[in-house]
């Protein structure tokens, strides 16, 4: 958050407690990941594609 190079910190996660802590430190939490994207076998590319689609709408 103290970076002079980055202007935003966007966090995508599936844990509400961690989301609230992240927000307390200034991160943006546009959504909580769905159960199908939060599993151990979830592919990073699927999470990224879903996240980009959400951000385009916002």
Order of alpha helices (4+ residues) and beta strands (2+ residues): alpha-alpha
